[in-house]
Amino acid sequence: MAGKNLIDDGLLNAIRQTVRAEQDRMQNERGPQGPLIGQVARPDHSNVGVLLSLPGYIWDGTDADLELLSWNSDEIVLWSGDSWVRHKVDQSSPPSIAASGESADTTYNIYAYWDKPTQAVKIETGTAAEPVVADGICTKSGDKTRRFMGIARTNATPAWEDSLTKRYIANFYNPLKKEVAATVNTGGTADTDVISVVDIDFSDWFIWLNYHSRITNSTVTTMPTAALKRASSTVATAYGLTVTESGSDIVTEYDIGLSLSWTGQARDVGGSSGKVDFKVTHSGLTTIVAGTFKGAVMM
C-alpha cells in the first residue's frame, strides 16, 4: 500500500524555493571565489580579487597602459545603481587606461566600474575629491558606481611607471611587497633624488631603507643622510647621522624604517607633487663617492 504524502505539492514547492534562495544567499556571501556572477553580492574587502599593474605583472618598468589584472581571482563586486553585483573581469582583454590620454607627472585616483553599454568592467582616472565610504566601501565622491582601486602616477613621458626607483602604482586591495633600490654617485651640495613613491593616504604604510655611502668630508659639520621629502614645497626631514670628522673615505651606514601616514594632510592628487621623495642631502660635503639605497614598500 502506497504511503500518503503528508505535505501537499504547493507547500512542498514553496519550501524548496525557500531553501534554494537561502542556499544561493549563503553561497553568494562566500567571497570572490563564489560562482554567482551577475547576482547581488555583499560588498566587502574580500570580494576584490584583482589589482592594478603594468601589463604582464611587470614590477620594474614602464608601459603605455595601466591594467586591472586578476590576482586572487578575476572577480569584483560593484554598485549597479540599486545593488552591489558580482562581476568577472575579462583577462583576455583586461580593463586598461592609456597614459597618452593623461597628464605627465600627475597622480590619479583609479576607479573600477561596470560599463552597461559594453557589459564589461572598466577603470578610469579621477583627480577631484578624495574617495568617500559608502556601505563600508571606498567609492568616488558623488558616484557610488565607481569603486576606488588605488593610486597611480604618470612619469614625464607620460607613461605609467612601477620601477625600483619610482613606485608609482599603489593598490588599495591586494597590496604587494615591492623592492626599491638605487645607487647615487655624485658630488656637490645639492640634494639628489634617489627614490620616489606615489603619495598614498588611504592607510598607513611602511617603507624600509638601508643607506650606505662612502664620502669625502669638508672641514664643517655635515649631515649626509637619507631625507624624506613629501613634495618640492616641503622641507625635508632628515634621518641619519651627523658626520663631524673631516678627511677622506668616511663610511656612513644606517637603516631607516618609516611608517608613513598622510591622514589629515592635503594629498596632491591631480598635481605634480603627489609623491614622496627620498633624497640624499649633503650640504657641506665635498663628494659622495657612492651611496646605495635598498628596501621595500607595501603597495
N, C-alpha and C positions, 0 to 999 in steps of 0.2 A: 504494500500500500504506500503510495507516494505521500511524502510529508507535505504539510501545508506551509506556504510561505507566510511568516508572521508579519512581514512588512510589505505593504503594497508597493507596486512598481514606481509610482510617482514619488513617494517618500524616499525610496532607495536611491533613485536618480539624484534627488536633491542632496542626499548625504554624500554621494560620490562626488558631485560637483563641489561641495564644500571642502571635502578632503583634498581634491585636486588643487583648488585655489590656495589652500594652506600650504601644500607641498611646493607649489610654484613660488609663493611668497618667501618661504624659508630658503629655497634654492637661490632665489634672486638676491638674497642678502649675504651670500657666502663670499662675495668679493669678486675680483676681476676674472677669476677662473670660471665663473658661472656661465652657462651657455645661453642665457636668455637675452640675446642681442635684440635691441629694438623694443624692449619692455621696460616698464617703470622699475627703477632701482633706488636703493637708499644711497644718498651721497655721503661719502667719507673718504679719508685718505687712502684706504686700502683698495679702492676701485680705480686707481690710475696705474696702469701697467706700462706706460710709455714715458719717454724722456726726450729732451731737446739735445741734439747732437749735430755735428757736421756729418755729411753723408758717409756711410760706411763705418760709423763709430770711430772716427779719427779723433784721437785725443791730443795730437800735436801737429797742427797745421792750420790752413785757411781754406775757405771754399766760398763759392758764389752763393750757395744755398744753405739755409738752416732747416733741418728736418725734425719731424716728430717720429721717433723710432720706437719699436717695441723693446721692452726690457724684461719685466716680469711677465708681461702678456702684451697683447695688442689691443687692449680694451680700455675704454674710458667712459665715465658717466658725465653727461652734460645736460644742462637745463634746456628743455624743448620749448618753453613758453608757458607750460602749465604743469610740468612734472620733470623729475630727473630720469633720464633714459640712458641705458647702457648701449654703447656703440662700439663697433670694431673699427680700428684704424687701419686703413689699407696700406700694406707694406710693399706691395708690388709697385706702387707709386706713392710714396709717403707724402703727407702734408708738408709743404715747404714754403719758405719766404726767401725771395731773391734779394740779395744785398744791393743790387743795382737800383732797386726802387726805394732805397732808404738813404738817409744822410750819412756822411762819413763821420767817424769818431763820435758816435752817438749811442747812448744806452737806451734800450727799449724794454718795456714790459711785453711779454709774449702770452697770448691768449689762444685757447683752443675753442672751437665752436662747431656745431652741426649745421652744415650748409644744406638747406632743404632743396633748392633747385637741382643741385648735383648729387644729393643724397650721399654726402661724404663729410668726414671730419676734416676741418681745415685749421690753419693757425694764422694769426695776424699780429702786427705790432701795435703798441699803444704807448703814448707819451704824455697823456693828460694826467688825470687824477690817479692817486695811488689805488691799488686794489682794495675792495671792501669785502666784508664777510657776509655771506648770505647762506642760510641753512648750514652754518658751520664750514662753508667752503669759500675760499678766496675767489672773487669774481671781479670783473671790470665795474668800476663805479658807474651806476646808471644802466648797466646792461648785464643782467644775470645769466644770459646765454653764453657769455664769454668767460670761460674758466681760466684763471691765472695759472700758467705753467712754469714761469720762471723769468729770468732776465738774460738778455743777450746784448752784446755791444759790437758795433762795426769798427773796423780799423780805418786807416786813412785812405784806403783804395777807392771805394769802400768794399770790404769783404767781411764775412763772418770769420772770427778767429778764436781758436781754442788751442793755445800753444804753451810751451814751457815757460815763456816769458810774458804771455798775455792770456790769462784765464778769463775769457770774455763770455762764457756760457755758464749760467748757474741754474740748476734745476730745483724747483720748489718740491717736486716729488722725485723719488729715487736718486738723490744726490750721490755723486761718486767721489772717491778719493783720487785727486789728480796731482801729479807731480809738478813742482815748479823748480826751475834751475836756470842759472845764468852765470856768466863769467864777466868780470869787469877788468879792464886793463887800460887805465887812463891816469892822467895826472892833472895838476892844476887845482883850483879852489872851487870850481863849480860843482853843483850836485850832479850826480849821474843816475839816470833812470836805470833800474835793474829789472824789477818785476811789477806788472800791473795786474790787478784783479778787479773784475767788474763789481761795482758798489751795490751790495745787496742789503736789504733791511727787513726781509720777511722773517728772519730768525737770527739768533746769534750764530756765528760761525767761527771757525778756528783755523789759523794758519801757523805752521811751524817752519822756521827758517834756521839754517845753520850758516853763519857767515865766517869765512876765513880769508884773511888778507895778509900780504907782506908789503910793508910800506917803508918809505924813507921820510923821516920826520924833519921838520924845521926846528928852530930853537924856541918856538912858542908852544904853550899848552894847547893841545888839539883833541878833537873827539871824532876819530874815524868810526863811523857807525852805520848800521842799517837803520834808516829812519822811516817812519810811517808818515805818509803824506796823502791825505784824502783827496785833495784837489789842488790846483795851482794857486788858489787863493788862500789855502790853509797852511799855517806854519807847521813844519814837520816836527813830530815828536820823536826825540832821539832815544834809541835803545842801544846800549853798548858800553864800551869802556873808554875812559879818558886817558889818552897817551900823553905823559908828561916828559918822557925822556926824549933826547934827540939822538941823531945818528942814522945809521943805515940798517936795512933789513930787520925791521921790527915786526914781529908776528903778532897779530891780534886774532883771536878766535872766540866766538861765543854763540850760544844758542838763543834764539828768540822764539818764544811761544806766545802768540797773541790771540785772545778770544775777543772777537770784534762784534759790536752791535751798534747800528746807527739808528736805533729806535728813538723817535722824537727829533731826529735831525732831518733836514730837507735833503733828500737824495735827488741828485740832478738828473732825473730821467728826462730824456729829450735834449740834454745839453752835452757839452763837450767834456764836462768834469765828472761824469758819473762813473768814476773808477777810483780805486785805492792804489796809490803808487808806493812801492818800496824803493827807496833811494839810498845811495851811498853819499853821505855828507862828509866832506873832508876839508873844511876851512882851516887854513894854516898848514896843510900838508904840502910837501914838495911833490911827492909822487905816490900813487898807489901802484905798486908793481903788479899785483894780481889780487883779485878778490873773487870769491866764488860763493854763490848762494845755492842752497839746496833745501827742499822742503816739500810740503804738500798742503793742499787745501781741499775741504769738502764742498763740492758744488756739482 
